Amino acid sequence: MTTDKNKFWDSKLFIEAVIESFVKLNPFILWRNTVIFVVEIGAIITTLITIKNIIHGEYFAFNAQITLWLWFTVLFSNFAESLAEGRSKAQARSLQQTRSETIARKLLANGDVENISALLLRKGDIVLVHENEIIPGDGQIVEGQALIDESAVTGESAAVFRESGGDRDAVTIGTKIVSGNVKIKITANPGDTFLDHMIAMVESAHRQKTPSEIALEILLIGLTIVFVVVIVTLIAFSKYLNIAISVTVLISLLVCLMPTTIGALLPAIGIAGMERLVKNNVVAVSGRAIEAAGDVDVVLLDKTGTITLGNRFATELISDDGVDPHLLAETALLSSISDETAEGRSIVTLAKNNLGVRGSEIQIPEGSVFIPFSVQTKMSGLDYIDGEIRKGAHDAVEKFVNKRQGTISKKIKDAVEFISREGGTPLVVARGGKAIGVIYLKDVVKHGISDRLNQLRHLGIKSIMITGDNPLTAASIAKESGVDDFVAEAKPEIKLKIIREYQEKGHLVAMIGDGTNDAPALAQADVGVAMNAGTQAAREASNMVDLDSNPTKLISIVEIGKQILITRGSLTTFSVANDVSKYFAIIPAMFSVKYPILNVLNIMHLTTPHSAVLAAVIFNAIVIPMLIPLSLQGVKYKAVPAEKLLKTNMFVYGFGGLILPFIGIKLVDMLLVALHLV
């Protein structure tokens, strides 16, 4: 089943939605949508009236046509919701089937490989996945790199790159490796995977309505009650004036005056918003969080793993005066060749690039004994027949060199001081009892984060980096990344305090983090987004999890939240304006026979009272399917001032909703007369 976001009318999905539309006619299901439930009651009443007309040999064509279009109104409403649900559920079914059929190659403790069903995998298991194979569970790549087709999850056809050791190591169940071989550590038990969260999220029975959605439903119920009272009043009024108004016409008036358009499309808007979030590889615990994201104006970002890659990487080799840079690169490489940390691997990579060599070309001195890093020595390296090589913290290497009657030159000391002042980590390299240079390790800011933070600024959102690092390091990273403000040496309680202070001032706060120490702040924030590559505590405390572990994803989350709010507001504006126009079709039709002066309100020049009422009911029904694509795709959000956005909304959906019925009802009226249906 395709989930391409541009394919609204997939044939299989269309048929399933049509069938589901009839299933939802069950009053015990439909009562949850009050507006459409009232329309169904009206359709039942007019159906009974039509049957009575037929039995007694009375004129029934008008009542039959009204009945038909009232049922179509209910079915179109059900179809909109069913199509939105079907698109999401099709995505889930596809993945569910994939999971049940996938065989995982589980790596055992003794190094053997066991083929088991993906359903039997547990958190912590290590699996091997090769080219053209399906990834059997949510996890992190611990070895290797690959191009992965995520279209089964996101609907996007372009493959994405994933590798171990960085912030792009998270993989999702049901996706497929296009190229490469990887070793994956499973991070979720059955029942707690992305797939399971998505299924629960898209199923109507589990989808919690947002506060805005609930408020709008209350408004719709209130308007429905008001118009029911109006119709009851009209019955008494017509009897007092001795005007005969049929029950069918009164029901038609009620249906046309009620906000049926937004009532029909409201469930679809909410479900489609959740689906758009899923397509962005974000799992939300509730719709409330998505909606809150639309109003966020302050965001706190943890530094390590969120703004930066999470590990310090070697970016520069600084050689001492008189030392050949190639000798420093070779020494740095040998000192790190047994270092399996991300820092150690980055030093090897940098040194290889400087030397222009490959792994097979590295010459290890004869009789070498590798010295691993330890907390006690703060150094690593190797001993060989003709000497010693070490790299490590400045004070540790200085003691090592002094014991061998060596010294640390002023240039190296200046380099150490400069790197420390810039917020980096200096590692001094020594060979043969002499310090020969410095390795510059620094927190690497994630690619593109500066541009994305600038986009947040244009959206009116203040960004604050919060970190446990010292002020110098924090200031350096803050300047490079482009955050609006930063807080250094922040403990978990400080993060919590900052969020509460902003919330007390009326701000909506988002927090992005990945560590256990971020958990309290993630839980307190209005929108807590945890990186999938982060700790379990962080994921459990948040109300959203980003499967890509990409902090810039907040832009997409905010835009989706705003898009849901704008779409709901736009279609509500259109629905209300739409209803106003219908007054000019039905009111003259009801009273102009008794009071011809009311024909002045028939500005559309509708042919007869029957054609006017029927045209209004038909237009009221067909406008719903016309707006289904818009409700599913959403009104496009643009980062413009709220005042301009309101004016655009009122003009396009307010004025447009007012004018369109005049044109549409008139055209339907002309068609009815031409076909002799009235």
SEKE-510757 format. One record per residue: x, y, z of N, C-alpha, C in turn. Coordinates in steps of 0.1 Angstrom, whole numbers, plus 2048, in hexadecimal, padded with zeros to 3 digits. Each point is the difference from the previous one (the first is absolute). Layout:
<nodes>
XYZXYZXYZ;...
</nodes>
This chain:
<nodes>
8097F48007F780C80080980C800;7FE8097F680880C8007FB80A80A;80A8078057FC80B80A80580D7FB;8038017F380480D7FA7F780B803;80580B8067F780A8057F88077F5;8057FE7F37F98077F57F57F77FA;7FF7F48057F67F77FA7F47FF809;7F78097FF7F48008097F67F57FC;8007FD7F37F57F77FB8057F37FC;8097FA8078057F27FD7F37F7800;7FF7F87F57F37F97FE7FC7F780B;80A7F88057FD7F780B7FB80880D;80880A8037FD80980B7F28067FE;7FD8057F47F38067FD7F47F6803;8027F47FB7F57F68027FE7FD80F;80B7FE8077FF7FE80F7F980B807;80480D7FC7FA80B8067F18017FD;7FC7FC7F47F18007FD7F97F6808;8067F48027F97F68087FF80480E;80B80680580080580E7F680B802;7FE8087F67F680B8017F27FB803;7FC7F47FA7F37FA8038007FA80E;80C7FA8048017FA80E7FD80B80A;80580C7FE7FF80B8097F2806801;7F77FB7F87F28058007FA7FB80D;8067F68067FB7FB80D7FE80B80A;7F48038057FF80C8098087FF80D;8037F48048097FE80C80E8047FD;8048007F480D8057FC80080F7FD;7F58047F980080E7FB7FC80A80A;7FB7FC80C7FC80A80A80B808805;80D7FB7FE80B80880580280C7F8;7FB8017F480180C7F87F28067FF;7FD80980A7F28058037FA8067F3;8078087F97FA8077F47FB7F67F6;8097F77FC7FC7F67F67F67F6805;8007FE80D7F67F78077F28077FE;7FF80D8027F38077FE7FC7FF7F1;80A8017F77FC7FF7F27FB7F27FD;8057F68067FB7F27FE7F27FF805;7FD80680C7F37FF8057F68077F6;80480B7FB7F88077F67FE7F77F4;80A7F97FB7FF7F77F57F77F5802;8007FB80D7F77F58037F1805800;7FE80C8057F28068007FB8027F2;8098067F77FB8027F37FE7F37F8;8087F68047FE7F37F97F37FA804;7FC80180C7F37FB8057F48087F9;80280D7FE7F68097FA7FF7FB7F1;80B7FE7F98007FC7F27F97F27FF;8037F78097F97F37FF7F1801802;7FC8098097F28038037FA8067F3;8078097F97FA8067F47FE7F57F5;80A7F87FF7FF7F57F67F47F7803;7FE7FC80D7F67F78047F28067FD;7FF80D8037F38077FE7FE8057F2;8097FE7F77FF8057F380180F7FE;80780680A80280F80080D8037F8;80180D7FD80C8057F980C7FE809;80A7F97FB80C7FD80980D8047FA;8018057F380D8027FA80880A808;7FA80B80480880A8088067FA80D;7F77FA8088047FA80C80B7F57FE;7FE7F87F580A7F67FD80E8057FD;80080B7F880D8077FC80780680C;7F880680980680680C8057F5809;7F97F58018047F480880D7FB7FA;8017FE7F380C7FB7FA80C808803;7FF80D7FF80B80980280480280F;7F67FE80980480080E8087F3804;7FC7F57FA8087F480280E8017FA;8018077F480D8027FA808809809;7FA80A8078078098098077F880B;7F87F78068057F780A80C7F77FB;7FD7FA7F580A7F77FA80D8077FC;7FF80D7FB80C8077FC80880480D;7F980380A80780380D8077F3805;7F97F58008067F380480C7FD7F7;7FF8037F380A7FD7F680D808804;7FE80C80380C8098038087FA80C;7F97FC80B8067FA80B8067F37FD;7F97F87F88047F27FD80D8017F7;8008097F780C8017F780C804808;7FF80A80980B8048098057F4808;7F67F98068047F48098077F67F7;7FA7FE7F48057F57F780E8027FC;80380D7FD80E8037FB80A7FC80B;7FD80380C8097FD80B8007F1804;7F57FA8007FF7F28038067F77F5;7FF8057F48077F87F580F800802;80580B80580E8018038047F680B;7F880080A8027F780C7FF7F27FC;7F67FC7F87FD7F27FC80C7FB7F7;8058097F880B7FC7F780D7FD809;80280880A80C7FD8097FD7F4809;7F47FE8047FC7F58098027F37F8;7FC8007F48027F47F880F7FD7FE;80780B7FD80F7FF7FE8067F980C;7FC80680C8067FB80D7FE7F1802;7F37FC7FD7FD7F28038077F67F6;8048057F48067F87F680F801801;80680980780E8028008087F6809;80B7FB7FB8087F880880D808803;8037FF80D80B80880580C7F7803;80C8057FD80C7F880380680680D;7FD7F980B80480480D80E7FB803;80980980480D7FD8048017FB80E;8057F48028007FA80D80D803807;8017FE80D80C80380880C7FA7FC;7FF7F37FA80C7F97FC8048047F2;7F98097FA8048047F27F87FA7F5;7F87F68047F87F97F67F48097FC;7FA7FC7F57F48087FC7F47F67FF;7F58058067F37F88017F58077F8;7FA7F97F77F48057F97F47FF808;7F980B8037F47FF8087F680A7FA;7F37FF8047F68097FC80280E806;7FE80A7F880280E8067F780280C;7F57F98017F780280B8067FB80E;80B7F87FF8067FB80C80C808805;80380B7F880B8088047FD80880D;80A8028087FE80880D80B80B800;7FC80A80980980B80180E7FC805;80B8057F980D7FC8038067F57F7;7F77F97F88057F67F68088077F5;80A7F97FB8088057F57FC7F87F4;7FD8077F57FD7F97F38088057F5;8027F77F68088037F47F68027F5;80180B7F87F78037F58088037F4;7FE7F97F58088037F47F78077F5;8078027F57FA8077F57F37F97FB;7F68087FD7F37FC7FB7F87F880B;80380280C7F97F980B7F880A808;7F57FC8067F880880880580180E;80080C80680580280E7F57FA809;8037F78097F67F98087FB80680C;80680C8047FC80680D80680E801;7FA80880880680D80380D7FE807;80A8087FC80D7FE80680A80B7FC;80D7FE80480B8097FD80B7F87F9;8058057F680C7FA7F980C801809;8067F480380C80080980C7FD7F8;7FE7FC7F380B7FD7F87FC8017F1;8078077F87FD8017F27F980C7FC;7FD8017F37F880B7FA7F87FB7F4;7F58077FD7F77FB7F67F780B7FB;7FC7FE7F37F58087FB7F37F9802;7F68078067F47F98047F48077FA;7F77F77FA7F38047FA7F680180C;7FB80C8037F780280B7F28037FB;7FD7FD7F37F38047FA7F57F9806;8027F48067F57F88067FB80880D;8098088057FC80880C7FD80E7FD;8088077F87FF80E7FE7F98047F3;7FF7F67F77FA8037F38098077F6;80D8038058098067F78097F67F9;8028027F38077F67F880F800801;80580C80380F8018018067F980C;80A7F87FD8077F880B80880A809;8017FC80C80880980A80C7F8805;80A80880480D7FA8057FF7FE80F;8047F48048017FD80F80E7FA803;80680380B80D7FA80480180080F;80A7F88048027FF80F80980C804;7FF80380D8098098067FC80F7FF;7F48037FB7FC80E7FF7F2802803;7FA80A7FB7F28038047F67FB7F5;8067F87F67F87FA7F68007F1801;7FF7FB80C8027F18017F37F9803;7F58088027F37FA8037F97FA7F3;7FB7F48027F97FA7F57F27FB805;7F77FE7F67F27FE8047FB7F37FA;7F87F98077FB7F37FC7F88027F3;8027F67F77F98007F38078077F5;80B8078038078077F580A7F67FA;8058047F48087F67F980E8067FC;80A7F780180E8047FD8027FF7F1;80380C7FA8028007F180F7FC7FD;80980580880E7FD7FE80780080D;8097F68028087FF80C7FC7F580A;8087FD80A7FE7F680A80280680D;7F77FE80A80180680D7FD7F680B;80580480C7FD7F880C7F780A808;7F47FB8057F78098067FD7FB80E;7FF80980A7FC7FD80D7F1803802;7F87F78037F18028027FE80880C;7F880B7FE7FD80980B7F2800806;7F77F77FA7F28008057FB7F2800;7F97FC80A7F97F38017F48007F8;7FB7F47FC7F38007F97F5807808;7F88077F97F580880780480E803;80E8037FF80480E8038088057F4;7FF7FA7F48078057F47F980C7FA;8078067F67FA80B7F97F37FC7FA;8007F37FA7F47FB7FA7F47FF80A;8037FB80C7F57FF80A7FB80D804;80880A8027FC80E8037F88067F5;8047FD7F47F98067F47F27FA7FF;7FF7F38027F37F97FF7F680680A;80580180D7F880580A7FC80F7FE;8098077F97FE80E7FE7F58037F5;8007F77F67F78037F57F27FA802;7FF7F68087F37FA8037F780A807;7F58027FC7F780A8067FD7FD80E;8007F38047FC7FC80D80B80580A;80C8027FB80B80480980580E7FE;7FA8077F680580E7FD7F980A809;8078058097FA80A8097FF80D7F9;7F48068027FE80D7F980780B808;80580A7F880780B8067F780A806;8058098097F780A8077F98097F5;8078047F67FA8097F67F57F87F8;8037F47FD7F67F77F97F37FF809;8027FD80D7F57FF8097F880D801;80880B8017F980D8017F88037F4;8057FD7F47F98027F47F47F77FF;8017F48057F47F78007F5805809;80480680B7F680680A7F980B7F8;8088087F97FA80C7F87F67FA7F6;8047F67F97F77FA7F67F47FA806;8017FA80C7F47FB8077F780B804;80680B8057F980C8047F88067F4;8078017F57F98067F47F57F77FB;8027F38017F67F67FC7F3802809;80280180D7F58018097F980D7FD;80780B7FD7FA80D7FD7F77FF7F4;8057F97F67F97FF7F37F47F7802;8017F68087F47F78037F5809807;8058088097F68098077FA80A7F6;8088057F67FB8097F67F57F97F8;8037F37FC7F67F97F77F37FE808;8017FC80D7F47FE8087F880D801;80880B8027F980D8007F98037F3;8077FD7F57FA8027F37F37F97FE;7FF7F48067F47F87FF7F4807806;80380580C7F58088077FD80D7F9;80B8067FB7FE80D7F87F87FE7F4;8037F57F87F87FD7F47F17FD803;7FE7FA80B7F27FD8037F880D804;8088088077FA80D8047FC8097F4;8097FF7F57FE8087F47F87F87F6;7FC7F48047F87F77F78087FE7F2;80D7FC8028087FD7F48037F1801;7FD7F97F68037F17FF80F7FE7FC;8077FB80A80E7FC7FD8027F1803;8047F97F68017F180280C7FD809;7FF7F480680B7FB80980D7FF7F8;7FE7FB7F380C7FE7F880880D7FE;7F880B7FE80780D7FE80680580C;7FA7FE80C80580480D80D7F8802;8007F37FD80D7F880280A8057F7;7FD8037F48098067F680780C805;7F780980680580D80580A7FD80C;7FC7F78088097FC80C80E7FB7FB;7FF7F77F780D7FA7FB80980B7F9;7F98097F880880A7F980680B80A;7F880280B80580B80980A7FB80A;8007F38038097FA80980E8007FA;80B80180880E7FF7FA8037F27FB;7F97FB7F68027F27FC80E7FE7F9;80580A7F980D7FF7F980B7FD80A;80280880A80B7FE80A7FD7F4808;7F37FE8037FC7F48088047F37F9;7FF8007F38037F47F880F7FE7FF;80780C7FF80F7FF7FD80980080C;7FA80480C80880180C8087F4804;7FA7F48008087F480480B7FD7F6;7FD8027F380B7FE7F680C809802;7FD80D80480B80980180A7FB80B;7FA7FC80C8087FB80B8087F47FC;7FA7F67FA8077F47FC80B8027F6;7FD8097F680A8037F680C807806;7FE80880A80B8078078097F6806;7FA7F68078087F58068087F97F5;7FA7FD7F58067F97F580C8087FB;7FF80D7FF80B8087FB80C800809;7FD7FF80D80B7FF80A8077F37FE;7F87F57FE8067F37FE8098007F4;7FC8077F58088007F480D808802;80180880B80C8078038087F880A;7FD7F38028077F780980080580E;7F48058057FE80480E7F47F8805;8027FA80C7F57F98077FB80980B;7F38038007FA80880A7F87F8809;80180380D7F87F980A7F1804800;7FE80D7FC7F38068007FF80B7F6;7F48027FB7FD80B7F780280E807;7FE80080D80280C80880E8067FE;80A7F880080E8047FE8028077F2;7FA7FA7F68018057F27FA80E800;7F48018067F980D7FF80880B808;8057FC80C80880980880C8057F8;8067F77F880B8047F87FD80C7F7;7F48017FC7FC80B7F780080D807;80180080D80080D80880C802808;80A7F77FE80D80180880780D7FC;80580780A80880C7FE80E800806;8037F680880D7FE8068047F27FF;80C7FD7FC8057F37FF80E7FF806;8017F580980C7FE8078077F47F9;80D8017FD8077F57F980C7FC808;8007F380480C7FB80680C8007F6;80C80380580B8027F78057F27FA;8047F88098077F37FC7F67F77FA;8027FC7F47F77F67F97F48077FA;7FE80D8037F58077FA80580B7F6;80780980680680A7F780D7FB7FA;8087F980880C7FA7FB7FE7F17FE;80A7FA7FA7FF7F17FC8007F780D;80580580B8007F880C80D7FB804;80A7FF7F780D7FC80280A80B7FB;80B80280780A8097FB8087FA7F5;8028077F58077FB7F480D8087FE;80A7F97FB80D8077FC7FE8087F4;80380D8017FE8097F580D8067FB;80B80080880C8067FC80C7FA807;80C7FF7F980C7FB80780A80C7FF;80480580C80980B80180E7FB804;80A8017F780E7FB80380880B806;80A7FB80880980980780A8067F5;80780B80480A8057F780B7F67FD;8037FE7F480A7F77FC7FC7F27FE;7F37FD8027FB7F27FF7F87FF7F3;8047F67F87F97FD7F47F27FC802;7F68087FA7F27FC8027FD7F27FD;8077FA7F67FD7F27FD8047F780C;80B8048078047F880B7F680180B;7FA80C8027F580180A7F47F87FD;7FD8007F37F47F97FB8027F1802;80C7FB7FD8037F28018007FC80F;8058088098017FD80E7F2800806;7F880A7FC7F28018057F87F47FC;8027FB7F37F97F47FB8047F4808;80D7FE8028057F48087FB80080E;7FF80C8067FC80180E7F17FD802;7F88007F47F27FF8017FB7F37F9;8097F97FA7FC7F57F77F97F5808;8027FF80D7F97F68087F4806808;7FE80D7FE7F68088087F27FE7F8;7F77F98067F37FD7FA7F580B803;80480A8077F680B8037FE8087F3;7F58088007FD8087F580B80B7FE;80680580B80B80980080C7FA7F9;8037F380580C7F97FA7FF7FE7F1;7F47FC7FC7FE7FD7F280180D7F7;7FB80B80680180D7F980E8047FE;8097FD80A80E8047FF8077F87F5;7FD7F38008057F77F57FC8057F2;7F38047FF7FB8057F380780D7FC;80280980980680D7FD80F7FD7FD;8077F880780E7FD7FD8017F97F3;7F87F77FC8007F97F37FE80B7F5;7F78098027FE80A7F680C8097FE;80680380B80C8097FF80C7F97FA;8017F380280B7F87FA7FD7FB7F2;7F37FF7FD7FC7FB7F38027F17FF;7FD7F980B8027F18007F37F9803;7FF7F37FC7F57F78048047F780B;7F77F98068027F880B80B7F57FE;8007FB7F48097F57FD80F8057FE;80180D7FF80E8067FE80680580D;7F97FE80B80680580D80A7F6804;80C80580380B7F880580180180F;7FD7F58078017FF80F80E7FC804;80780780880E7FD8048017F2806;80B7F97FD8027F28048007FF80F;7FA7F68058007FE80F7F7809808;7F68067F97F780A8067F77F980A;7FE80780C7F67FC80A7F780C802;7F37FF7FD7F780B8017FC80280F;80080D8037FC80480E7F38077FF;7F57F98067F38068007FF80C809;7F68087FD7FD80C8087FA7FB80E;80480780B7FA7FD80D7FE80D807;7F780080A7FD80C80780C804809;8077F680480C80380980B8077F8;8037FB7F480B8067F87FC80C7F8;7F38007FC7FB80A7F78088017F2;8057F47FC8087FF7F47FD7F37F9;8047FF7F38007F47F980C8007F6;8037F57FA80B8007F78067F37FD;80D7FF7FE8067F37FE80F801804;8057F480480F7FF8028057F77F5;80C8037FB8067F87F680F7FF803;8077F97F880E7FD80380980C801;7FE80A7F880880C8007FB80C807;7F47FE8077FB80C8077F27FF805;7FA80B8037F28018057F880B7F9;7F37FD7FF7F780A7FA7F480280A;7FD80D8037F48028097F880C7FB;7F37FF8037F880C7FE7F680180C;7FD80C8047F780180B7FF80E805;7FA80180C7FE80D80680D807803;80080E7FF80C8088018097FD80C;7F980080C8087FD80C8057F2801;7F97F67FB8057F380080C7FE7F7;7FF8057F480C7FF7F780C808804;7FD80B80780B8088058087F980B;7F97F98098077F780A8077F57F9;7FA7FA7F68077F57F880D8057FA;7FF80C7FA80C8057F980B80580A;7FB80680B80A80580A8087F4806;7FA7F48028077F580580B7FB7F7;7FE8047F380A7FC7F680980B7FC;80180A80980880C7FF7FC8087F3;7F48007FD7FB8087F57F880C805;7FC8097F77F980C8047F48027F6;7F78098057F58047F780380E7FB;8008027F380480D7FA7F580A803;80480D7FE7F680B8027F57FF7F5;8047FC7F47F68007F57F57F5804;8047F58057F77F68047F780580B;80680680A7F880680B7F680A7FC;8058097F67F680A7FB7F57F97F8;8037F57F97F67F97F87F67FA80A;8057FA80B7F77FA80A7F780A806;80580C8037F880B8067F68057F6;8048027F37F68057F67F57F67FE;8037F37FF7F57F67FE7F780080C;80580080C7F880080C7F780D800;80580B7FD7F980C8007F48007F5;8027F97F67F67FF7F57F67F5803;8017F980C7F77F68048037F27FB;80C7FF7FA8047F37FB8087F880A;8047F47FC8087F780980E7FE7F9;80B80580780D7FE7FA8067F2804;8057F87F78087F480380E8027FC;80A7FF80980E8027FC8057F27FC;8088017F58067F47FA80F800803;8067F580580E7FF8048067F37F9;80C8027FB8087F57FA80E800804;8057F580580E7FF80480380A80C;7F680280980380880B7FF80F7FD;7FB8047F57FF80E7FC7F28037FB;7FA80B8057F38047FB8028067F2;7F87FB7F68028057F27F48077FA;7F58008077F48087FB7F47FE808;7F58057FB7F38008077F57FC7F6;7F77F88057F47FC7F97F4809805;7F98067F77F58098037F37F87FF;7FA7FC80C7F37F98007F580B803;7F67FF7F97F580A8037F27F97FE;7F68068067F37FD7FE7FC8047F2;7FB7F77F87FD8047F27F18037FF;7FD80C7FC7F28047FF7FA7F97F4;7F47FB8027F97F87F67FE8097F3;8017F97F57FF8077F37F28067FE;80080D7FC7F48077FD7F880580C;8057FE80C7F880580C7FF80F801;80A8077FB80080F8017F58057F7;7FE7FA7F47F58057F77F37FD806;7FE7F48067F47FC8067FC80980C;80A8038087FD80980C7FC80E7FB;8068047F57FC80D7FA7F17FF7FB;7FC7F57FB7F27FE7FC7F780180C;8057FA80B7F880180D7FE80E804;80B8087FE7FF80E8047F68087F7;7FF7FC7F37F68067F77F27FC804;7FF7F48067F37FC8057FC80680D;8098098067FD80680C8037F880C;8097F67FE8047F680B80E803805;80180280D80D8038068077F3803;80D7FE7FC8077F480380A80280B;8017F780980980180B8087F2802;80D8017FE8087F48028037FE80F;7FE7F48058027FE80E8097F4802;80B80280880B7F680180680080D;8067F58038087FF80D80E8047FE;8048047F480E8047FD80380D807;80D80380080480D8067FC80C7F6;80080C8067FC80B7F88078037F3;80E7FD8008088027F47FC7F77F5;7FE7F38037FC7F67F67F28047FB;7F780380A7F28037FC7FF80C7F7;80880B80380080C7F88057FD7F2;80A7F87FF8067FD7F27F67F87F8;7F97F68067F67F87F87F48097FD;7FC8088097F48097FE8038097F4;80C8068008038097F58007F97F2;8067F48008017F87F47F37FB7FB;7F77FC8097F37FA7FC7F680B7FD;80180C8067F780A7FE7F4801809;8007FA80C7F58008097FF80F805;7F48038057FD80D80580680380E;8017F580880580280D8057F2805;80880080B8057F380580180180F;7FF7F48068027FF80F80B7F5802;80B80380680B7F78037FF7FA80E;8077F58028017F980D7F27FE806;7F77FB7F77F27FE8047FE7F2804;7FB7FE80D7FD7F38057F17FE7FC;7FB7F38027F27FD7FC7F6809807;80380480D7F680880780080E7FA;80B8057FA80180D7FA7F88007F3;8017F57F87F87FF7F47F1801803;7FC7F980B7F27FF8047FB80E804;8098078087FC80D8057FE80A7F4;8097FF7F77FF80A7F47F37FE7F9;7FC7F37FD7F47FD7F97F4805808;8007FE80D7F48048087FF810801;80C80780080080E8007FA8067F3;8037FA7F57FA8047F37F17FD7FF;7FD7F48057F17FD8007F8809809;80680480C7F98098097FD80E7F9;8098037F67FE80D7F97F77FF7F4;7FA7F47FF7F67FE7F58067FB7F3;80D7FB8008067FB7F47FD7F17FF;7FF7FB7F48007F17FD80E7FC7FD;8057F680780E7FC7FF8017F27FA;80A7FF7F78047F37FB80E7FD805;8027F480380E7FB8048047F57F8;80C8017FB8067F57F880C7FA807;8007F380280C7FB8078017F17FD;80B7FA8068027F27FD8067F880C;80380780B8067FA80B7F77FD80C;8047F88097F87FD80C7FE80D808;80B8098007FF80C8087F680A7F9;7FC7FD7F47F68097FA7F17FC803;7FF7F38067F27FB8027F7809807;80480680C7F78088077FB80C7F8;8098067F97FC80C7F77F77FC7F5;8037F47FA7F87FB7F57F17FE805;7FF7FB80C7F37FD8067F880D803;80780A8047FA80D8047FC8087F4;8087FF7F57FE8097F47F27FD7FA;7FA80A7FA7F37FE7F88027F77F5;80C8017F98037F67F680E7FB803;8017F380380D7FA8038047F77F5;80A8037F98057F87F480D7F9804;7FF7F280180C7F98038067FA7F3;80E8008008077F97F57FF7F1801;7FD7F97F57FF7F280180D7F9803;80B8077FD80D7FB80380480280F;7F780780780380380E7FC7F580A;7FF80480D7FE7F680A7F17FC801;7FD7F58067F37FB8027F880A809;80780580A7F98098097FB80D7F9;8098057F77FC80C7F87F47FD7F7;8007F47FA7F47FD7F77F37FE808;8017FA80B7F47FE8097FB80D805;8088098037FC80D8067FA80A7F6;8037FE7F37FB8097F67F37FC7FB;7FA80A7F87F37FC7F98027FF7F1;80C8017FC8037FE7F280E7F97FF;8027F77F680E7FA7FE8038027F2;80C8067FD8058027F28087F47FD;7FB7F87F68077F47FC80D8037F9;80280C7FB80C8047F980A806809;7FD80380C80880680A80680D7FA;7F88087FA80480C7FA7F880C806;8078088087FA80B8087F980B7F7;8058017F37FA80A7F77F27FB7FC;7FC7F48037F37FA7FD7F5809807;80480780B7F68088077F980A7F6;8078057F67FB8097F67F37F97FA;8027F47FB7F57F87FA7F57FE80A;8037FD80C7F67FD80A7F880D803;80680B8017FA80D8027F78037F4;8057FE7F47F88037F47F47F77FF;8017F48037F57F68007F580580A;80580480C7F780480A7F880D7FC;8088097FA7F980C7FB7F77FD7F4;8047F77F87F87FC7F47F37FA805;8007F880A7F37FA8057F780C805;8068098087F880B8057FA8097F5;8098037F67FC8087F57F57FA7F8;8027F37FD7F77F87F87F2800806;8007FD80D7F37FF8087FA80E800;80880A8027FA80E8007FB8047F3;8077FD7F57FC8047F37F37F97FC;7FF7F38027F47F97FC7F4804809;80380480C7F58048097FB80E7FB;8098097FC7FC80C7FA7F87FE7F4;8057F77F77F97FD7F37F27FB803;7FF7F780A7F37F98037F680A805;8048098097F780A8067FB80A7F5;80A8057F87FD8097F57F77F97F6;8027F47FD7F87F87F77F27FF804;7FE7FF80D7F27FE8057F880D7FF;80780C8017FA80D7FF7F98017F2;8077FC7F67FB8017F27F37F87FE;7FF7F58077F57F77FE7F3807805;8018098097F48088047F98067F4;8088057F77FA8077F47FA7F67F6;8027F38027F97F67F87F47FB806;8007FD80D7F57F88067F6809806;80480B8077F68098077F68067F6;8048057F47F68057F77F77F57FB;8067F47FE7F87F47FB7F57FD80A;80380180D7F67FC80A7F480A802;80380D7FE7F680A8047FB8097F4;8077FF7F47FC8097F57F27FE7FB;7FB7F38017F37FD7FB7F5809808;80280080D7F780780880380F800;80D80380080580E8008098037F4;7FA8037F58088027F380B80A802;7FF80980980A80B80280E7FA803;7FF7F380680D7FA8048087FB7F4;7F98017F48087FC7F480C8097FE;80080B80680B80A7FF80D7F9805;7FE7F680980C7F98068057F57F6;7F87FD7F68047F67F78098057F6;80C8058048098077F88077F67F6;7FF7F38028057F77F67F67FD7F5;7F48058027F57FE7F67FE7F17FD;7FE7F980B7FE7F17FF7F17FE7FB;7FF7F67F87F37FE7F87F47FF808;8007F68097F47FD8088047FD80F;7F68018098047FC80E8067F2801;7FA7F67F98057F380080F7FF7FB;8028077F480D7FF7FB80A807809;7FC80B80680980780A8057F780B;7F67FA8078037F780B8097F47FC;7FC7FA7F58077F47FB80E8047FC;80280B7F980D8057FC80980380C;7FB80680A80780280C8057F4807;7F77F68018047F380680A7F97F8;7FF8007F280A7F97F880D807801;80180D80080C8078018077FD80E;7F880080A8047FD80E8077F2800;7FB7F77F88057F280080D7FF7F8;8008067F480C7FE7F780C808804;7FE80B80880C8088048097F880A;7FA7F68078087F880980B7F87F8;7FC7F87F680B7F87F980A80A7F9;7FB80B7FC80980A7F980B805809;7FD80080E80A8058098087F4807;7FD7F47FD8087F580680F8017FD;8048027F380F8017FE80680B809;7FA80B80180580B8088017FC80F;7F67F98058007FC80E80B7F6803;8037F77F680A7F680180E8057FF;8028097F680D8067FE80380C809;7F680780480280B80980280D7F8;7FC80B80780280D7FA80F804802;8078047F680E80280080380B80A;80A7FE80980480A80A80B8087FB;7FF80D80280B80A7FC80480880C;80D80280280480780C7FE80F7FE;7F48058027FC80E7FF7FA80580D;7FF80D8027FA80580C7F27FB801;7FB7FF80D7F37FA8037F58097F9;80280D8007F680A7FB7FE7FD7F1;80B7FE7F98007FE7F17F97F27FE;8047F68087FA7F37FF7F1800801;7FB80880A7F28018037F98077F4;80680A7FB7FA8077F47FF7F77F4;80A7F87FE8007F77F57F67F5802;7FF7FB80C7F67F68037F28057FE;7FD80C8057F38067FF7FC8037F1;80A8047F87FD8037F27FE7F37F8;8097F78017FF7F47F87F57F6805;7FF7FE80D7F77F68057F3807805;80180C8047F48078047F88067F4;8068087F97FA8067F47FD7F57F6;80A7F77FE7FE7F57F67F47F7804;7FF7FD80D7F57F88057F38077FF;80080D8007F48087FE7FB8007F2;80A8027F67FC8017F27FD7F37F9;8087F68047FF7F37F87F27FA801;7F980080B7F27FB8007F78077F6;80180D7FF7F88077F68027FB7F2;80C7FE7FD8037FA7F27FB7F27FF;8047F880A7FD7F18007F17FD800;7F98078097F27FD8027F88057F3;80580B7FA7F98047F48027F67F4;80D7FB7FF8037F67F67F87F4802;7FF7FB80C7F87F48037F18027FD;7FB80C8037F28037FE7FD8007F0;8098067F97FF8007F18007F17FB;8097F88058017F27FC7F37F8803;7FB80280C7F37FA8047F58037F7;7FF80D7FC7F58047F78027FA7F2;80D8017FC8037FA7F27FD7F27FF;8017F880B7FE7F28007F27FC805;7F880B8027F27FE8047FF7F780D;8098038097FF7F880D7F880780A;7FB80C7FE7F78078097F58067F8;
</nodes>
